[in-house]
């Protein structure tokens, strides 16, 4: 039985196939299914690794057999739903923006992900009381105030460079999944340096002191 993260109830749920069509002589299947949790309808598409039929069909048993042969991760679902890890120990607004960056990347919106990563870096500077000047100046100010180490400042600048390309319309070469993954990793380093590392240290100290 297929399952997916439902875009409506946001629960990882099994689904019930209601209708499907095997086409391209058995090399592709598309089907509509309802979420077993909230009963909302989603549509999925996939290519089986081997053919169970050699002609187009809507026969339910053949549709189900074809679906069962496809690895779950190889099914593409609509509406698409972004997935993002929890971004703890950072201000709520910045956490929300970071999750949007991760979510955008998870559904293939890599330009949006990189733009949001740049936004997160700038919001981090502003939350630290650095609000004047362009982003490059804000990053340097964070370094000068020892909020971030020089190496982290360099990583923040790389996020800035990538985000500037998107922001200023330099989009002739589209970023791919690797590009957004790397930029998001750098964004994560900035968040860890400014917020998450200090918060983790305080928790450990409090535990040691019995607070």
C-alpha positions as CSV (number, residue, x, y, z in Angstrom):
1,X,0.0,0.0,0.0
2,X,1.5,3.4,-1.0
3,X,2.1,6.1,1.6
4,X,3.1,9.7,1.4
5,X,3.3,12.9,3.4
6,X,-0.2,14.3,2.9
7,X,-0.1,17.9,1.8
8,X,-3.5,18.5,3.4
9,X,-3.2,17.0,6.9
10,X,0.6,17.0,7.0
11,X,0.7,13.4,8.3
12,X,2.8,10.6,6.8
13,X,-0.1,8.4,5.9
14,X,-1.0,5.3,3.9
15,X,-3.3,6.1,1.0
16,X,-6.1,4.2,-0.7
17,X,-6.0,4.0,-4.5
18,X,-9.3,5.1,-6.1
19,X,-8.5,5.1,-9.8
20,X,-5.5,4.6,-11.9
21,X,-4.2,4.3,-15.5
22,X,-1.3,2.2,-16.7
23,X,0.0,3.7,-19.9
24,X,3.1,3.9,-22.2
25,X,2.6,0.1,-22.7
26,X,3.0,-0.6,-19.1
27,X,6.0,1.5,-18.4
28,X,4.2,4.3,-16.5
29,X,1.3,4.6,-14.1
30,X,-0.7,7.5,-12.8
31,X,-3.3,7.2,-10.1
32,X,-5.6,9.2,-7.7
33,X,-5.6,8.2,-4.0
34,X,-7.2,9.4,-0.8
35,X,-5.3,9.9,2.4
36,X,-6.3,7.3,5.0
37,X,-6.0,10.0,7.7
38,X,-8.0,12.9,6.2
39,X,-9.6,11.5,3.0
40,X,-8.1,14.3,0.8
41,X,-7.2,13.4,-2.7
42,X,-3.7,13.4,-4.2
43,X,-2.3,12.2,-7.5
44,X,0.9,10.2,-8.1
45,X,2.9,9.2,-11.1
46,X,5.7,6.6,-11.4
47,X,7.6,4.2,-13.7
48,X,7.7,0.5,-12.7
49,X,11.1,-1.2,-13.0
50,X,9.5,-3.9,-15.1
51,X,6.2,-4.3,-17.0
52,X,3.2,-6.2,-15.6
53,X,1.1,-5.3,-18.7
54,X,2.0,-4.6,-22.3
55,X,-0.9,-2.3,-23.1
56,X,-2.7,0.7,-21.6
57,X,-5.3,-0.2,-19.0
58,X,-7.4,1.1,-16.2
59,X,-8.0,-2.4,-14.7
60,X,-7.8,-1.9,-11.0
61,X,-5.9,-5.1,-10.2
62,X,-3.3,-4.4,-12.8
63,X,-3.0,-0.8,-11.7
64,X,-2.4,-1.9,-8.1
65,X,0.1,-4.5,-9.1
66,X,2.0,-1.9,-11.1
67,X,2.0,0.5,-8.2
68,X,3.2,-2.1,-5.8
69,X,6.3,-2.8,-8.0
70,X,7.5,0.9,-7.7
71,X,9.7,1.9,-4.8
72,X,7.9,4.5,-2.6
73,X,10.7,7.1,-3.2
74,X,10.2,6.8,-7.0
75,X,6.6,8.0,-6.9
76,X,6.1,11.6,-7.6
77,X,3.1,13.2,-5.8
78,X,0.9,16.2,-6.4
79,X,0.2,18.6,-4.8
80,X,3.8,18.7,-3.8
81,X,4.6,19.2,-0.2
82,X,7.9,20.5,1.1
83,X,9.7,18.8,3.9
84,X,12.0,20.6,6.4
85,X,13.8,19.6,9.6
86,X,13.0,21.4,12.8
87,X,15.2,24.5,13.3
88,X,15.5,24.7,17.0
89,X,17.1,27.3,19.3
90,X,16.7,30.2,16.9
91,X,14.2,33.1,16.9
92,X,10.8,32.0,15.6
93,X,10.8,34.2,12.5
94,X,14.3,33.0,11.5
95,X,13.3,29.4,12.1
96,X,10.3,29.9,9.9
97,X,12.4,31.3,7.1
98,X,15.0,28.6,7.4
99,X,12.3,25.9,7.2
100,X,10.9,27.6,4.1
101,X,14.4,27.4,2.6
102,X,14.7,23.6,3.3
103,X,11.1,23.1,2.2
104,X,11.7,24.9,-1.1
105,X,14.8,22.7,-1.8
106,X,12.9,19.5,-1.0
107,X,10.4,20.1,-3.9
108,X,13.0,21.3,-6.4
109,X,12.6,25.1,-6.0
110,X,16.3,25.6,-5.7
111,X,16.4,29.3,-6.6
112,X,13.8,30.0,-3.9
113,X,15.8,27.9,-1.4
114,X,19.0,29.9,-2.0
115,X,17.2,33.2,-1.8
116,X,15.6,32.2,1.5
117,X,19.0,31.1,2.8
118,X,20.4,34.6,2.1
119,X,17.4,36.1,3.9
120,X,18.1,33.9,6.9
121,X,21.7,35.2,7.1
122,X,20.6,38.8,6.9
123,X,17.9,38.2,9.5
124,X,20.5,36.6,11.8
125,X,22.6,39.8,11.6
126,X,19.6,42.0,12.3
127,X,18.6,39.9,15.3
128,X,22.0,40.5,16.7
129,X,21.5,44.2,16.5
130,X,23.3,44.8,13.2
131,X,20.8,46.5,10.9
132,X,22.7,49.1,8.9
133,X,24.5,48.7,5.7
134,X,24.4,46.0,2.9
135,X,24.6,42.4,3.8
136,X,28.4,42.1,3.2
137,X,28.8,44.8,5.8
138,X,26.5,43.1,8.2
139,X,28.4,39.8,7.9
140,X,31.7,41.6,8.5
141,X,30.2,43.4,11.5
142,X,29.1,40.0,13.0
143,X,32.7,38.9,12.6
144,X,34.2,42.0,14.2
145,X,31.8,41.7,17.2
146,X,33.0,38.0,17.6
147,X,29.5,36.8,16.9
148,X,30.9,34.5,14.2
149,X,34.4,33.2,13.6
150,X,36.2,34.3,10.4
151,X,35.6,30.9,8.8
152,X,31.9,31.2,9.4
153,X,31.9,34.7,8.0
154,X,33.4,33.3,4.8
155,X,30.6,30.8,4.7
156,X,28.0,33.5,5.2
157,X,29.5,35.5,2.4
158,X,29.2,32.4,0.1
159,X,25.5,32.3,0.9
160,X,25.3,36.0,0.1
161,X,27.1,35.6,-3.2
162,X,24.7,32.8,-4.3
163,X,21.6,34.7,-3.1
164,X,22.7,37.8,-4.8
165,X,22.8,36.0,-8.1
166,X,19.1,35.1,-7.6
167,X,18.1,38.4,-6.3
168,X,19.7,40.4,-9.1
169,X,18.3,38.3,-11.9
170,X,21.5,36.4,-12.8
171,X,19.6,33.2,-13.4
172,X,20.9,32.0,-16.8
173,X,22.5,29.0,-15.1
174,X,19.9,27.4,-12.9
175,X,21.0,26.0,-9.5
176,X,20.5,22.3,-9.0
177,X,19.9,20.2,-6.0
178,X,23.6,20.0,-5.0
179,X,23.8,23.8,-5.2
180,X,20.9,24.4,-2.9
181,X,22.0,21.6,-0.5
182,X,25.5,23.2,-0.2
183,X,24.1,26.7,0.4
184,X,21.7,25.4,3.0
185,X,24.5,23.6,4.7
186,X,26.4,26.9,5.0
187,X,23.3,28.7,6.2
188,X,23.0,26.0,8.9
189,X,26.6,26.7,10.0
190,X,25.7,30.4,10.5
191,X,22.7,29.4,12.6
192,X,24.7,27.0,14.7
193,X,27.4,29.6,15.3
194,X,25.1,32.4,16.4
195,X,22.2,30.6,18.0
196,X,22.3,26.9,18.4
197,X,25.8,26.4,19.6
198,X,25.4,28.9,22.5
199,X,22.0,27.4,23.4
200,X,23.5,23.9,23.5
201,X,26.3,25.1,25.7
202,X,23.9,26.7,28.2
203,X,21.8,23.5,28.4
204,X,24.9,21.5,29.1
205,X,26.2,23.9,31.7
206,X,22.8,24.1,33.4
207,X,22.6,20.3,33.6
208,X,26.1,20.0,35.0
209,X,25.3,22.6,37.7
210,X,22.0,20.9,38.5
211,X,20.0,23.9,37.5
